[in-house]
Amino acid sequence: MKMMTESTVTIIGWLGFIFCTVAYLLLNIRAIRFDGVLFQSLNVIGGLGLVISAIYFDDNPNIAANSVWMLIAVFGIIRYAKKRSTLHKKDGVADTQ
């Protein structure tokens, strides 16, 4: 991870912060749903940026916190995908997306 410059990693970290914060803002203004793929995807991307930054700066508590944050979001995406798949099977509609 030391092959990236400090400023590149800092930008990645700030982008991670922005993605997570925007997800939370959109959720609170009810522009998106907590069980939707957009909210979870923003959290995965944001968490990844924060984990990359934390690894570079050897910030173990943030590595742990944001890794768990990402895993929870991945769980949400998988759950959403399974729910969507089940609904499409019940309707007899093939998912082409």
MARDRENNU-551052 format. One line per 4 residues: number of its first residue (from 0); their letters; for each residue x, y, z of N, C-alpha, C. Coordinates in steps of 0.05 Angstrom, whole numbers. Layout:
# MARDRENNU-551052
NUM = A = X Y Z X Y Z X Y Z; ...
***
This chain:
# MARDRENNU-551052
0 = MKMM = 16 -24 0 0 0 0 17 25 0; 43 22 6 60 46 8 68 56 -20; 59 43 -42 66 52 -68 50 77 -76; 28 83 -62 13 107 -68 25 130 -52
4 = TEST = 21 154 -63 31 177 -48 12 184 -26; 22 198 -6 5 206 17 -18 223 8; -14 241 -11 -36 258 -20 -57 242 -35; -49 221 -50 -69 204 -64 -86 189 -44
8 = VTII = -73 179 -23 -88 164 -3 -106 182 13; -97 207 18 -114 226 32 -138 232 15; -135 236 -11 -158 241 -28 -177 217 -27; -167 193 -29 -183 168 -27 -199 168 -1
12 = GWLG = -185 175 21 -198 176 47 -221 196 48; -216 220 37 -236 241 37 -260 232 19; -254 219 -3 -276 210 -20 -293 189 -6; -279 171 9 -293 152 26 -312 165 45
16 = FIFC = -302 186 59 -318 201 78 -342 214 64; -337 225 40 -359 238 25 -380 218 17; -372 195 7 -392 174 -1 -409 165 22; -396 160 45 -411 151 69 -430 173 79
20 = TVAY = -420 197 79 -436 220 89 -459 226 70; -455 225 44 -477 230 25 -498 208 28; -489 183 31 -508 161 35 -526 166 59; -513 174 81 -528 179 106 -547 204 103
24 = LLLN = -537 224 89 -554 248 84 -578 240 67; -573 226 45 -596 218 27 -616 201 42; -606 184 59 -624 167 75 -641 184 94; -629 204 107 -643 220 126 -663 239 113
28 = IRAI = -658 247 88 -678 264 75 -698 248 58; -695 221 62 -713 202 50 -712 202 19; -688 208 9 -684 207 -20 -678 179 -29; -667 163 -10 -662 134 -16 -671 118 8
32 = RFDG = -672 92 4 -681 74 26 -657 59 37; -659 52 63 -637 38 76 -633 10 64; -654 -2 54 -653 -29 44 -649 -30 14; -642 -7 2 -637 -6 -27 -607 -9 -33
36 = VLFQ = -602 -17 -58 -575 -22 -67 -558 4 -68; -571 27 -73 -555 51 -75 -543 59 -48; -559 58 -27 -548 64 0 -526 46 7; -530 20 3 -510 0 10 -484 3 -7
40 = SLNV = -488 9 -32 -465 12 -50 -448 37 -43; -462 59 -36 -447 83 -27 -431 77 -2; -442 61 15 -428 53 40 -404 35 34; -407 16 16 -385 -1 9 -362 15 -3
44 = IGGL = -369 32 -22 -348 49 -35 -335 67 -15; -352 80 1 -341 98 22 -324 84 42; -334 61 52 -319 46 71 -292 36 60; -292 29 34 -267 20 22 -246 43 21
48 = GLVI = -256 67 13 -238 90 13 -226 95 41; -243 93 61 -234 97 89 -215 75 98; -220 51 90 -202 29 97 -174 32 84; -174 40 58 -149 44 44 -133 66 59
52 = SAIY = -146 87 66 -132 109 80 -122 99 107; -139 84 122 -131 75 148 -108 55 147; -107 38 126 -85 19 123 -59 35 118; -61 54 100 -37 70 93 -25 84 118
56 = FDDN = -43 95 134 -34 110 158 -33 93 183; -36 67 179 -33 48 201 -52 54 225; -77 59 218 -97 67 238 -116 43 242; -107 25 260 -121 0 264 -150 2 273
60 = PNIA = -157 20 291 -185 22 298 -203 30 274; -193 47 257 -209 54 234 -209 32 213; -188 17 211 -188 -6 193 -210 -25 202; -211 -31 228 -232 -49 238 -260 -38 234
64 = ANSV = -264 -13 243 -291 -1 241 -301 0 213; -285 9 194 -294 12 167 -296 -14 152; -280 -34 160 -282 -61 148 -309 -73 156; -316 -70 181 -342 -80 191 -365 -65 177
68 = WMLI = -362 -38 174 -382 -22 160 -386 -32 132; -364 -38 118 -366 -49 90 -379 -76 90; -372 -93 108 -384 -120 109 -414 -119 114; -423 -101 131 -451 -97 136 -465 -88 110
72 = AVFG = -453 -70 96 -464 -60 71 -465 -82 50; -444 -98 48 -444 -120 29 -466 -140 36; -469 -145 61 -492 -162 70 -518 -150 61; -522 -124 63 -546 -111 54 -551 -114 25
76 = IIRY = -529 -112 9 -532 -115 -20 -539 -144 -27; -527 -163 -14 -533 -191 -19 -563 -197 -12; -571 -186 11 -599 -190 20 -618 -177 0; -611 -153 -9 -628 -140 -29 -630 -156 -55
80 = AKKR = -607 -167 -64 -606 -182 -89 -623 -208 -86; -621 -221 -63 -637 -245 -59 -667 -239 -58; -674 -218 -45 -702 -209 -43 -713 -203 -71; -697 -189 -86 -705 -181 -113 -708 -206 -131
84 = STLH = -689 -224 -128 -690 -249 -144 -715 -265 -137; -721 -267 -112 -745 -282 -103 -770 -269 -114; -772 -242 -113 -795 -229 -124 -799 -233 -154; -776 -233 -169 -778 -237 -197 -786 -266 -204
88 = KKDG = -777 -285 -188 -784 -313 -193 -814 -317 -188; -825 -303 -167 -853 -306 -161 -870 -294 -183; -860 -272 -195 -875 -258 -217 -871 -272 -244; -851 -290 -245 -845 -303 -270 -831 -285 -290
92 = VADT = -817 -265 -279 -803 -246 -295 -773 -251 -292; -759 -253 -314 -730 -257 -313 -717 -230 -307; -697 -230 -290 -682 -205 -284 -660 -201 -305; -663 -180 -321 -644 -175 -342 -624 -153 -335
96 = Q = -624 -143 -311 -606 -122 -303 -580 -132 -292
***
